[in-house]
């Protein structure tokens, strides 16, 4: 599964020290969380992505505390900073929209997974079960289509960030937070879509991975670490085999997928609330 490397630093730099001293606990916490996220891309498993979502929550909590400081508010409230702050607010809207897409994708996948599990327990005939599995696979296809659109939105944001020049320290910090958030959401969306659709969804991310990260596992090995993709692959195998012997295996994989979805959904919802809170804080600073 391709993910954007978090350890690639954005090209923008701080122009002046409009932030509190780097020794301040809040800025130190932000730096620490940024570094944790930039080094957390060694594995693209459900647990690693869940960890990244938790780190994002910690990061945004530190950002919100930083934004409560008078010096930080004064920096963002400067008239010459207004355009840059508004760009950050526009970016946060895109991030919220992408989070919404991810939540919908998880919800739709969970619903179709539970429905198929229920039908498989009823032990219908092979033909009837095959038709229900195809409905599940069709639902997954629709999910990937929505994810593809969201990934393109994130890529557009990445391109804009890479073209940014020098900015003041406060804006630079917030842009780094934005860049890391983009990367985590790319990882999450790519995980939900699964490695099978990777080349169709986001060929740009494959190039990125080849350039910045060694591919240490084959697609087959990586798929084993993706419960959602594994359930889909097992379902496809069931249809191809035309045998009732594989029903129990499909059920087990669907159950693993459902538990994985539940964990990711909880982490995403918690982060979503933190993102909204940070956006409201910045809006209040701008409107004071």
GULO-413110 format. One line per 2 residues: number of its first residue (from 1); their letters; for each residue x, y, z of N, C-alpha, C. Coordinates in nm, 2 decimals, m for minus. Layout:
N
NUM = A = X:Y:Z:X:Y:Z:X:Y:Z | ... .
END
This chain:
288
1 = XX = 0.08:m0.12:0.00:0.00:0.00:0.00:0.09:0.12:0.00 | 0.06:0.22:m0.09:0.14:0.34:m0.10:0.09:0.44:0.00 .
3 = XX = 0.18:0.50:0.07:0.15:0.61:0.15:0.26:0.72:0.14 | 0.22:0.85:0.16:0.31:0.95:0.15:0.40:0.96:0.27 .
5 = XX = 0.53:0.96:0.24:0.63:0.96:0.36:0.62:1.08:0.44 | 0.60:1.07:0.57:0.59:1.18:0.66:0.73:1.24:0.69 .
7 = XX = 0.83:1.17:0.66:0.96:1.22:0.69:1.02:1.32:0.59 | 0.94:1.35:0.49:0.98:1.45:0.39:0.93:1.58:0.44 .
9 = XX = 1.03:1.67:0.46:0.99:1.80:0.52:0.93:1.89:0.41 | 0.83:1.97:0.44:0.78:2.07:0.35:0.89:2.17:0.31 .
11 = XX = 0.87:2.24:0.20:0.98:2.33:0.15:0.97:2.47:0.22 | 0.87:2.50:0.29:0.86:2.63:0.35:0.94:2.64:0.47 .
13 = XX = 0.99:2.76:0.50:1.08:2.79:0.61:1.03:2.91:0.69 | 1.06:2.91:0.82:1.02:3.02:0.90:1.11:3.14:0.87 .
15 = XX = 1.04:3.26:0.86:1.12:3.38:0.82:1.15:3.46:0.94 | 1.07:3.46:1.05:1.10:3.53:1.17:1.05:3.46:1.29 .
17 = XX = 1.10:3.49:1.40:1.06:3.42:1.52:0.94:3.49:1.59 | 0.82:3.46:1.53:0.70:3.52:1.58:0.63:3.42:1.67 .
19 = XX = 0.69:3.31:1.70:0.64:3.21:1.80:0.71:3.23:1.93 | 0.65:3.18:2.04:0.72:3.18:2.16:0.85:3.10:2.15 .
21 = XX = 0.94:3.11:2.24:1.07:3.05:2.24:1.05:2.90:2.21 | 1.14:2.84:2.14:1.14:2.70:2.11:1.15:2.61:2.24 .
23 = XX = 1.18:2.67:2.35:1.19:2.60:2.47:1.05:2.59:2.54 | 0.95:2.66:2.48:0.82:2.66:2.54:0.77:2.52:2.53 .
25 = XX = 0.70:2.47:2.64:0.65:2.33:2.64:0.56:2.30:2.52 | 0.47:2.40:2.48:0.38:2.37:2.37:0.45:2.34:2.24 .
27 = XX = 0.54:2.43:2.21:0.62:2.41:2.08:0.70:2.29:2.08 | 0.75:2.26:2.20:0.83:2.14:2.21:0.74:2.01:2.19 .
29 = XX = 0.62:2.02:2.25:0.53:1.91:2.23:0.49:1.89:2.08 | 0.47:2.00:2.02:0.44:2.00:1.87:0.55:1.94:1.79 .
31 = XX = 0.67:1.98:1.82:0.79:1.92:1.75:0.80:1.77:1.78 | 0.78:1.73:1.90:0.79:1.59:1.94:0.68:1.51:1.86 .
33 = XX = 0.56:1.56:1.86:0.45:1.49:1.79:0.47:1.48:1.64 | 0.52:1.59:1.58:0.56:1.59:1.44:0.66:1.49:1.41 .
35 = XX = 0.76:1.48:1.49:0.87:1.38:1.47:0.82:1.24:1.49 | 0.73:1.22:1.58:0.67:1.08:1.60:0.59:1.04:1.48 .
37 = XX = 0.52:1.14:1.42:0.44:1.10:1.30:0.53:1.08:1.18 | 0.63:1.16:1.17:0.72:1.15:1.05:0.80:1.01:1.05 .
39 = XX = 0.81:0.95:1.17:0.88:0.82:1.18:0.79:0.71:1.20 | 0.66:0.72:1.18:0.57:0.62:1.21:0.52:0.55:1.08 .
41 = XX = 0.58:0.57:0.97:0.54:0.52:0.84:0.61:0.39:0.80 | 0.68:0.32:0.89:0.75:0.20:0.86:0.66:0.09:0.82 .
43 = XX = 0.54:0.09:0.88:0.44:m0.01:0.85:0.31:0.05:0.82 | 0.23:m0.01:0.73:0.10:0.04:0.69:m0.01:m0.07:0.74 .
45 = XX = m0.01:m0.09:0.86:m0.11:m0.18:0.92:m0.22:m0.10:0.99 | m0.33:m0.17:1.03:m0.44:m0.11:1.09:m0.39:m0.05:1.23 .
47 = XX = m0.30:m0.12:1.30:m0.26:m0.07:1.43:m0.16:0.05:1.41 | m0.08:0.05:1.31:0.01:0.16:1.29:m0.07:0.29:1.25 .
49 = XX = m0.17:0.27:1.16:m0.25:0.38:1.12:m0.34:0.43:1.24 | m0.38:0.34:1.32:m0.46:0.38:1.45:m0.36:0.46:1.54 .
51 = XX = m0.24:0.42:1.55:m0.14:0.49:1.63:m0.12:0.63:1.57 | m0.11:0.64:1.44:m0.10:0.77:1.38:m0.21:0.87:1.41 .
53 = XX = m0.33:0.81:1.40:m0.45:0.89:1.44:m0.45:0.94:1.58 | m0.40:0.85:1.67:m0.38:0.89:1.81:m0.28:1.00:1.82 .
55 = XX = m0.17:0.99:1.75:m0.06:1.09:1.75:m0.12:1.22:1.70 | m0.20:1.22:1.60:m0.26:1.34:1.54:m0.35:1.41:1.65 .
57 = XX = m0.42:1.33:1.73:m0.50:1.39:1.83:m0.41:1.46:1.93 | m0.30:1.40:1.97:m0.21:1.47:2.06:m0.15:1.59:2.00 .
59 = XX = m0.11:1.58:1.87:m0.06:1.70:1.80:m0.15:1.82:1.80 | m0.28:1.79:1.77:m0.38:1.90:1.76:m0.41:1.95:1.90 .
61 = XX = m0.40:1.87:2.00:m0.42:1.92:2.14:m0.31:2.02:2.17 | m0.19:1.99:2.13:m0.08:2.08:2.16:m0.09:2.21:2.08 .
63 = XX = m0.14:2.19:1.95:m0.16:2.31:1.87:m0.26:2.40:1.93 | m0.37:2.34:1.98:m0.48:2.42:2.04:m0.43:2.50:2.16 .
65 = XX = m0.34:2.43:2.24:m0.29:2.50:2.36:m0.20:2.61:2.31 | m0.12:2.59:2.21:m0.03:2.70:2.16:m0.11:2.82:2.11 .
67 = XX = m0.23:2.79:2.04:m0.31:2.90:1.99:m0.38:2.98:2.10 | m0.38:2.93:2.22:m0.43:3.01:2.33:m0.34:3.11:2.38 .
69 = XX = m0.21:3.10:2.34:m0.11:3.20:2.39:m0.12:3.33:2.32 | m0.12:3.44:2.39:m0.13:3.58:2.34:m0.04:3.60:2.22 .
71 = XX = 0.09:3.56:2.23:0.19:3.59:2.13:0.15:3.51:2.00 | 0.10:3.39:2.01:0.06:3.32:1.89:m0.06:3.38:1.83 .
73 = XX = m0.16:3.43:1.91:m0.27:3.49:1.86:m0.24:3.62:1.79 | m0.14:3.70:1.85:m0.10:3.82:1.79:m0.04:3.80:1.65 .
75 = XX = 0.04:3.69:1.64:0.11:3.66:1.51:0.01:3.63:1.40 | m0.10:3.55:1.44:m0.20:3.51:1.34:m0.29:3.63:1.30 .
77 = XX = m0.31:3.72:1.40:m0.40:3.83:1.38:m0.34:3.94:1.30 | m0.21:3.94:1.27:m0.15:4.05:1.19:m0.21:4.05:1.05 .
79 = XX = m0.24:4.17:1.00:m0.30:4.19:0.87:m0.22:4.13:0.76 | m0.09:4.14:0.77:m0.01:4.08:0.66:m0.01:3.93:0.66 .
81 = XX = m0.06:3.87:0.77:m0.07:3.73:0.78:m0.21:3.68:0.73 | m0.30:3.76:0.71:m0.44:3.72:0.69:m0.46:3.63:0.58 .
83 = XX = m0.40:3.66:0.47:m0.41:3.57:0.35:m0.36:3.43:0.38 | m0.25:3.42:0.45:m0.19:3.29:0.48:m0.28:3.21:0.58 .
85 = XX = m0.34:3.28:0.67:m0.43:3.22:0.77:m0.55:3.17:0.70 | m0.60:3.25:0.61:m0.72:3.21:0.53:m0.70:3.09:0.45 .
87 = XX = m0.57:3.08:0.40:m0.54:2.96:0.32:m0.54:2.84:0.41 | m0.49:2.85:0.53:m0.49:2.74:0.63:m0.63:2.70:0.66 .
89 = XX = m0.72:2.80:0.67:m0.86:2.77:0.70:m0.93:2.70:0.59 | m0.89:2.74:0.46:m0.94:2.67:0.35:m0.90:2.53:0.34 .
91 = XX = m0.77:2.51:0.38:m0.71:2.38:0.38:m0.78:2.29:0.49 | m0.81:2.35:0.60:m0.88:2.27:0.71:m1.02:2.22:0.66 .
93 = XX = m1.08:2.30:0.58:m1.21:2.26:0.52:m1.20:2.14:0.43 | m1.09:2.14:0.35:m1.06:2.02:0.27:m1.04:1.90:0.36 .
95 = XX = m0.96:1.92:0.46:m0.92:1.81:0.55:m1.05:1.75:0.62 | m1.14:1.84:0.66:m1.27:1.80:0.72:m1.35:1.72:0.62 .
97 = XX = m1.35:1.77:0.50:m1.43:1.70:0.39:m1.37:1.56:0.37 | m1.24:1.55:0.36:m1.17:1.42:0.34:m1.20:1.33:0.46 .
99 = XX = m1.20:1.38:0.58:m1.23:1.30:0.70:m1.37:1.25:0.69 | m1.46:1.33:0.64:m1.60:1.29:0.61:m1.61:1.17:0.52 .
101 = XX = m1.53:1.18:0.41:m1.52:1.07:0.31:m1.47:0.95:0.37 | m1.37:0.96:0.45:m1.31:0.84:0.52:m1.41:0.78:0.62 .
103 = XX = m1.48:0.86:0.69:m1.59:0.81:0.78:m1.70:0.74:0.71 | m1.74:0.80:0.60:m1.84:0.73:0.51:m1.79:0.60:0.46 .
105 = XX = m1.67:0.60:0.41:m1.61:0.48:0.36:m1.60:0.37:0.46 | m1.56:0.40:0.58:m1.56:0.30:0.69:m1.70:0.25:0.72 .
107 = XX = m1.79:0.35:0.73:m1.93:0.31:0.77:m1.99:0.22:0.66 | m1.97:0.26:0.53:m2.03:0.18:0.43:m1.97:0.04:0.42 .
109 = XX = m1.84:0.03:0.44:m1.77:m0.10:0.44:m1.81:m0.18:0.56 | m1.83:m0.12:0.68:m1.88:m0.19:0.79:m2.02:m0.24:0.77 .
111 = XX = m2.10:m0.16:0.72:m2.24:m0.20:0.69:m2.25:m0.32:0.60 | m2.18:m0.31:0.49:m2.18:m0.42:0.39:m2.11:m0.55:0.45 .
113 = XX = m2.01:m0.53:0.53:m1.94:m0.64:0.60:m2.04:m0.71:0.69 | m2.11:m0.64:0.78:m2.20:m0.70:0.87:m2.32:m0.77:0.80 .
115 = XX = m2.36:m0.71:0.69:m2.47:m0.76:0.62:m2.43:m0.90:0.55 | m2.31:m0.90:0.50:m2.27:m1.03:0.44:m2.24:m1.13:0.54 .
117 = XX = m2.19:m1.09:0.66:m2.17:m1.19:0.77:m2.31:m1.25:0.81 | m2.41:m1.17:0.82:m2.54:m1.22:0.86:m2.59:m1.32:0.76 .
119 = XX = m2.58:m1.29:0.63:m2.63:m1.38:0.53:m2.55:m1.51:0.52 | m2.42:m1.50:0.54:m2.33:m1.62:0.54:m2.37:m1.71:0.66 .
121 = XX = m2.42:m1.66:0.77:m2.46:m1.74:0.88:m2.59:m1.82:0.85 | m2.66:m1.77:0.76:m2.79:m1.83:0.72:m2.77:m1.96:0.64 .
123 = XX = m2.65:m1.97:0.59:m2.61:m2.09:0.51:m2.70:m2.11:0.39 | m2.72:m2.01:0.31:m2.80:m2.02:0.19:m2.72:m2.11:0.09 .
125 = XX = m2.79:m2.13:m0.03:m2.72:m2.21:m0.14:m2.60:m2.13:m0.20 | m2.52:m2.20:m0.27:m2.40:m2.14:m0.32:m2.43:m2.03:m0.42 .
127 = XX = m2.53:m2.04:m0.50:m2.56:m1.94:m0.59:m2.61:m1.81:m0.52 | m2.69:m1.83:m0.42:m2.74:m1.72:m0.34:m2.63:m1.64:m0.27 .
129 = XX = m2.54:m1.72:m0.21:m2.43:m1.66:m0.14:m2.34:m1.59:m0.23 | m2.31:m1.64:m0.35:m2.23:m1.58:m0.45:m2.28:m1.44:m0.49 .
131 = XX = m2.41:m1.44:m0.50:m2.47:m1.31:m0.54:m2.46:m1.21:m0.43 | m2.47:m1.25:m0.30:m2.45:m1.16:m0.19:m2.31:m1.11:m0.18 .
133 = XX = m2.22:m1.20:m0.21:m2.08:m1.16:m0.20:m2.05:m1.06:m0.31 | m2.11:m1.08:m0.43:m2.09:m0.98:m0.53:m2.14:m0.84:m0.50 .
135 = XX = m2.25:m0.84:m0.42:m2.31:m0.71:m0.37:m2.21:m0.64:m0.28 | m2.14:m0.72:m0.20:m2.04:m0.67:m0.10:m1.93:m0.61:m0.18 .
137 = XX = m1.88:m0.68:m0.29:m1.77:m0.64:m0.37:m1.81:m0.51:m0.45 | m1.93:m0.51:m0.49:m1.98:m0.38:m0.56:m1.97:m0.26:m0.47 .
139 = XX = m2.01:m0.29:m0.34:m2.01:m0.18:m0.24:m1.87:m0.13:m0.22 | m1.77:m0.23:m0.22:m1.63:m0.19:m0.20:m1.58:m0.11:m0.32 .
141 = XX = m1.63:m0.14:m0.43:m1.59:m0.07:m0.55:m1.64:0.08:m0.55 | m1.76:0.10:m0.49:m1.81:0.24:m0.48:m1.73:0.31:m0.37 .
143 = XX = m1.69:0.24:m0.27:m1.60:0.31:m0.17:m1.47:0.35:m0.23 | m1.41:0.27:m0.31:m1.29:0.31:m0.37:m1.30:0.43:m0.46 .
145 = XX = m1.41:0.44:m0.53:m1.44:0.55:m0.62:m1.44:0.68:m0.54 | m1.51:0.68:m0.43:m1.51:0.80:m0.34:m1.37:0.83:m0.28 .
147 = XX = m1.30:0.73:m0.25:m1.16:0.75:m0.19:m1.07:0.81:m0.30 | m1.08:0.77:m0.42:m1.00:0.82:m0.53:m1.02:0.97:m0.54 .
149 = XX = m1.14:1.02:m0.53:m1.16:1.16:m0.53:m1.10:1.24:m0.42 | m1.11:1.18:m0.30:m1.05:1.24:m0.18:m0.90:1.24:m0.19 .
151 = XX = m0.84:1.13:m0.24:m0.69:1.13:m0.25:m0.64:1.24:m0.35 | m0.72:1.26:m0.45:m0.68:1.37:m0.55:m0.69:1.51:m0.48 .
153 = XX = m0.79:1.53:m0.39:m0.79:1.65:m0.32:m0.67:1.67:m0.23 | m0.63:1.56:m0.16:m0.51:1.57:m0.07:m0.39:1.60:m0.16 .
155 = XX = m0.38:1.53:m0.27:m0.26:1.55:m0.36:m0.25:1.70:m0.40 | m0.37:1.76:m0.43:m0.37:1.90:m0.47:m0.32:1.99:m0.36 .
157 = XX = m0.36:1.96:m0.23:m0.31:2.03:m0.12:m0.16:2.01:m0.10 | m0.11:1.89:m0.12:0.04:1.86:m0.11:0.11:1.95:m0.21 .
159 = XX = 0.06:1.96:m0.33:0.13:2.03:m0.44:0.14:2.18:m0.40 | 0.03:2.23:m0.34:0.03:2.37:m0.30:0.13:2.40:m0.19 .
161 = XX = 0.14:2.30:m0.09:0.23:2.32:0.02:0.37:2.32:m0.03 | 0.40:2.23:m0.13:0.54:2.22:m0.18:0.59:2.34:m0.25 .
163 = XX = 0.49:2.43:m0.30:0.53:2.55:m0.37:0.54:2.67:m0.27 | 0.51:2.65:m0.15:0.51:2.76:m0.05:0.66:2.80:m0.02 .
165 = XX = 0.68:2.93:m0.01:0.81:2.98:0.02:0.83:3.01:0.17 | 0.90:3.11:0.20:0.93:3.14:0.34:0.80:3.20:0.41 .
167 = XX = 0.78:3.16:0.53:0.67:3.21:0.61:0.72:3.24:0.75 | 0.64:3.31:0.83:0.68:3.34:0.97:0.66:3.21:1.04 .
169 = XX = 0.72:3.20:1.16:0.73:3.08:1.24:0.60:3.01:1.27 | 0.50:3.09:1.31:0.37:3.04:1.35:0.30:2.97:1.23 .
171 = XX = 0.30:3.04:1.12:0.24:2.99:1.00:0.32:2.86:0.95 | 0.45:2.87:0.96:0.53:2.75:0.92:0.50:2.63:1.00 .
173 = XX = 0.48:2.65:1.14:0.44:2.54:1.22:0.30:2.48:1.18 | 0.21:2.57:1.16:0.07:2.52:1.12:0.08:2.45:0.98 .
175 = XX = 0.16:2.49:0.89:0.17:2.43:0.77:0.24:2.29:0.78 | 0.33:2.28:0.87:0.39:2.14:0.90:0.28:2.05:0.95 .
177 = XX = 0.20:2.10:1.04:0.09:2.02:1.10:0.00:1.98:0.98 | m0.03:2.07:0.89:m0.12:2.04:0.78:m0.06:1.93:0.69 .
179 = XX = 0.07:1.94:0.67:0.14:1.85:0.58:0.13:1.71:0.64 | 0.16:1.70:0.77:0.15:1.57:0.84:0.01:1.51:0.84 .
181 = XX = m0.09:1.60:0.86:m0.23:1.55:0.86:m0.26:1.49:0.72 | m0.22:1.56:0.62:m0.24:1.51:0.48:m0.19:1.37:0.46 .
183 = XX = m0.06:1.35:0.51:0.00:1.22:0.49:m0.07:1.11:0.57 | m0.11:1.14:0.69:m0.19:1.04:0.77:m0.32:1.00:0.70 .
185 = XX = m0.39:1.10:0.65:m0.52:1.08:0.59:m0.50:1.00:0.46 | m0.39:1.03:0.39:m0.35:0.95:0.27:m0.33:0.80:0.31 .
187 = XX = m0.26:0.78:0.42:m0.24:0.64:0.46:m0.37:0.57:0.50 | m0.45:0.64:0.57:m0.58:0.59:0.61:m0.67:0.55:0.49 .
189 = XX = m0.68:0.64:0.39:m0.76:0.62:0.27:m0.71:0.51:0.19 | m0.57:0.50:0.17:m0.51:0.39:0.10:m0.54:0.26:0.16 .
191 = XX = m0.53:0.26:0.30:m0.56:0.14:0.37:m0.70:0.09:0.35 | m0.80:0.18:0.36:m0.94:0.14:0.34:m0.96:0.09:0.20 .
193 = XX = m0.90:0.15:0.10:m0.92:0.11:m0.04:m0.86:m0.02:m0.07 | m0.74:m0.05:0.00:m0.67:m0.18:m0.02:m0.57:m0.17:m0.13 .
195 = XX = m0.47:m0.25:m0.12:m0.36:m0.25:m0.22:m0.40:m0.29:m0.36 | m0.51:m0.37:m0.37:m0.55:m0.42:m0.50:m0.58:m0.30:m0.59 .
197 = XX = m0.64:m0.20:m0.54:m0.69:m0.09:m0.62:m0.59:0.03:m0.62 | m0.47:0.00:m0.57:m0.37:0.11:m0.55:m0.33:0.18:m0.68 .
199 = XX = m0.30:0.09:m0.78:m0.25:0.15:m0.90:m0.35:0.23:m0.98 | m0.48:0.20:m0.96:m0.59:0.27:m1.02:m0.62:0.40:m0.95 .
201 = XX = m0.61:0.39:m0.82:m0.65:0.50:m0.73:m0.55:0.62:m0.73 | m0.43:0.59:m0.71:m0.33:0.69:m0.69:m0.19:0.66:m0.74 .
203 = XX = m0.17:0.66:m0.88:m0.04:0.62:m0.93:0.07:0.71:m0.88 | 0.04:0.84:m0.85:0.14:0.93:m0.79:0.20:0.88:m0.66 .
205 = XX = 0.12:0.81:m0.58:0.17:0.77:m0.45:0.26:0.65:m0.47 | 0.25:0.57:m0.57:0.34:0.47:m0.60:0.48:0.52:m0.63 .
207 = XX = 0.48:0.63:m0.71:0.60:0.69:m0.75:0.67:0.75:m0.62 | 0.59:0.81:m0.54:0.64:0.87:m0.41:0.70:0.76:m0.32 .
209 = XX = 0.64:0.65:m0.32:0.69:0.54:m0.23:0.82:0.49:m0.29 | 0.83:0.48:m0.42:0.95:0.43:m0.48:1.07:0.53:m0.46 .
211 = XX = 1.04:0.65:m0.45:1.14:0.75:m0.44:1.19:0.77:m0.29 | 1.09:0.76:m0.20:1.13:0.79:m0.06:1.13:0.68:0.04 .
213 = XX = 1.08:0.56:0.00:1.07:0.45:0.10:1.10:0.32:0.03 | 1.18:0.24:0.09:1.21:0.11:0.03:1.09:0.02:0.05 .
215 = XX = 1.06:m0.06:m0.06:0.95:m0.15:m0.05:1.00:m0.28:0.01 | 0.96:m0.31:0.13:1.02:m0.42:0.21:0.93:m0.54:0.20 .
217 = XX = 0.81:m0.53:0.16:0.72:m0.64:0.15:0.65:m0.64:0.01 | 0.62:m0.76:m0.04:0.55:m0.77:m0.16:0.40:m0.74:m0.14 .
219 = XX = 0.33:m0.72:m0.25:0.18:m0.68:m0.23:0.11:m0.79:m0.16 | 0.14:m0.92:m0.18:0.07:m1.02:m0.11:0.10:m1.02:0.04 .
221 = XX = 0.23:m1.00:0.07:0.26:m0.99:0.22:0.19:m0.87:0.28 | 0.19:m0.76:0.21:0.13:m0.64:0.27:m0.02:m0.66:0.29 .
223 = XX = m0.08:m0.73:0.19:m0.23:m0.75:0.20:m0.27:m0.82:0.33 | m0.18:m0.91:0.37:m0.21:m0.99:0.49:m0.22:m0.90:0.62 .
225 = XX = m0.16:m0.78:0.61:m0.16:m0.69:0.72:m0.28:m0.60:0.71 | m0.36:m0.61:0.61:m0.47:m0.52:0.58:m0.60:m0.61:0.59 .
227 = XX = m0.67:m0.60:0.71:m0.78:m0.68:0.73:m0.90:m0.65:0.63 | m0.91:m0.53:0.60:m1.02:m0.49:0.50:m0.99:m0.55:0.36 .
229 = XX = m0.87:m0.53:0.32:m0.84:m0.59:0.18:m0.84:m0.74:0.19 | m0.80:m0.80:0.30:m0.79:m0.94:0.31:m0.93:m1.00:0.30 .
231 = XX = m1.03:m0.94:0.36:m1.17:m0.98:0.36:m1.22:m0.98:0.22 | m1.18:m0.87:0.15:m1.23:m0.86:0.01:m1.16:m0.96:m0.08 .
233 = XX = m1.03:m0.99:m0.06:m0.96:m1.09:m0.14:m1.02:m1.23:m0.12 | m1.05:m1.26:0.01:m1.11:m1.39:0.04:m1.25:m1.40:m0.02 .
235 = XX = m1.32:m1.30:m0.02:m1.45:m1.30:m0.09:m1.44:m1.33:m0.24 | m1.35:m1.26:m0.30:m1.33:m1.29:m0.44:m1.29:m1.43:m0.47 .
237 = XX = m1.20:m1.49:m0.38:m1.16:m1.63:m0.39:m1.28:m1.72:m0.38 | m1.37:m1.68:m0.29:m1.49:m1.77:m0.27:m1.57:m1.78:m0.40 .
239 = XX = m1.59:m1.67:m0.47:m1.66:m1.67:m0.59:m1.59:m1.75:m0.70 | m1.46:m1.74:m0.71:m1.38:m1.81:m0.81:m1.38:m1.96:m0.78 .
241 = XX = m1.38:m2.00:m0.65:m1.37:m2.14:m0.62:m1.50:m2.21:m0.64 | m1.61:m2.14:m0.62:m1.74:m2.20:m0.64:m1.76:m2.32:m0.54 .
243 = XX = m1.71:m2.30:m0.42:m1.72:m2.41:m0.32:m1.77:m2.36:m0.19 | m1.85:m2.43:m0.12:m1.91:m2.39:0.01:m1.80:m2.41:0.12 .
245 = XX = m1.69:m2.48:0.08:m1.59:m2.51:0.19:m1.52:m2.38:0.24 | m1.53:m2.27:0.16:m1.46:m2.15:0.20:m1.54:m2.05:0.28 .
247 = XX = m1.67:m2.09:0.30:m1.76:m2.00:0.37:m1.70:m1.96:0.51 | m1.66:m2.05:0.59:m1.61:m2.02:0.72:m1.49:m1.93:0.71 .
249 = XX = m1.40:m1.95:0.62:m1.28:m1.86:0.60:m1.33:m1.72:0.57 | m1.42:m1.71:0.48:m1.47:m1.57:0.45:m1.53:m1.51:0.57 .
251 = XX = m1.61:m1.58:0.65:m1.67:m1.53:0.77:m1.56:m1.48:0.87 | m1.45:m1.55:0.89:m1.35:m1.51:0.98:m1.28:m1.38:0.93 .
253 = XX = m1.26:m1.37:0.80:m1.19:m1.25:0.75:m1.28:m1.13:0.76 | m1.41:m1.15:0.74:m1.51:m1.04:0.75:m1.51:m0.99:0.90 .
255 = XX = m1.51:m1.09:0.99:m1.51:m1.05:1.13:m1.38:m0.97:1.17 | m1.27:m1.01:1.12:m1.14:m0.94:1.14:m1.15:m0.80:1.08 .
257 = XX = m1.21:m0.79:0.97:m1.23:m0.66:0.90:m1.32:m0.57:0.98 | m1.43:m0.62:1.03:m1.52:m0.54:1.11:m1.45:m0.49:1.24 .
259 = XX = m1.37:m0.56:1.31:m1.31:m0.52:1.42:m1.20:m0.41:1.39 | m1.14:m0.43:1.28:m1.04:m0.33:1.23:m1.11:m0.20:1.20 .
261 = XX = m1.22:m0.20:1.13:m1.30:m0.09:1.09:m1.34:m0.01:1.22 | m1.39:m0.08:1.32:m1.44:m0.02:1.44:m1.33:0.06:1.51 .
263 = XX = m1.21:0.00:1.51:m1.09:0.07:1.58:m1.06:0.20:1.50 | m1.05:0.19:1.37:m1.01:0.30:1.29:m1.12:0.41:1.29 .
265 = XX = m1.24:0.37:1.30:m1.35:0.47:1.30:m1.35:0.55:1.43 | m1.32:0.48:1.54:m1.31:0.55:1.67:m1.20:0.65:1.67 .
267 = XX = m1.08:0.61:1.62:m0.97:0.70:1.61:m1.00:0.82:1.52 | m1.06:0.80:1.41:m1.09:0.90:1.31:m1.19:1.00:1.37 .
269 = XX = m1.29:0.95:1.43:m1.39:1.04:1.49:m1.33:1.13:1.60 | m1.25:1.08:1.68:m1.18:1.16:1.78:m1.09:1.27:1.72 .
271 = XX = m1.02:1.23:1.62:m0.94:1.33:1.55:m1.02:1.43:1.48 | m1.13:1.39:1.42:m1.22:1.48:1.35:m1.27:1.59:1.45 .
273 = XX = m1.30:1.56:1.57:m1.34:1.66:1.67:m1.23:1.75:1.70 | m1.11:1.70:1.71:m0.99:1.79:1.74:m0.97:1.89:1.63 .
275 = XX = m0.98:1.84:1.50:m0.96:1.92:1.39:m1.07:2.04:1.38 | m1.19:2.00:1.41:m1.29:2.11:1.42:m1.26:2.21:1.52 .
277 = XX = m1.22:2.17:1.64:m1.18:2.26:1.75:m1.07:2.35:1.71 | m0.97:2.30:1.65:m0.86:2.38:1.60:m0.90:2.49:1.50 .
279 = XX = m0.99:2.45:1.41:m1.04:2.54:1.31:m1.12:2.65:1.37 | m1.20:2.62:1.47:m1.28:2.72:1.54:m1.19:2.82:1.61 .
281 = XX = m1.09:2.77:1.67:m0.99:2.85:1.74:m0.93:2.96:1.65 | m0.88:2.91:1.54:m0.82:3.00:1.44:m0.92:3.10:1.39 .
283 = XX = m1.04:3.06:1.36:m1.15:3.15:1.31:m1.18:3.26:1.42 | m1.18:3.22:1.54:m1.20:3.32:1.65:m1.09:3.42:1.66 .
285 = XX = m0.97:3.37:1.64:m0.85:3.46:1.64:m0.86:3.56:1.53 | m0.90:3.51:1.41:m0.91:3.60:1.29:m1.02:3.70:1.30 .
287 = XX = m1.13:3.66:1.37:m1.24:3.75:1.38:m1.24:3.84:1.50 | m1.14:3.83:1.58:m1.14:3.92:1.70:m1.11:4.07:1.66 .
END
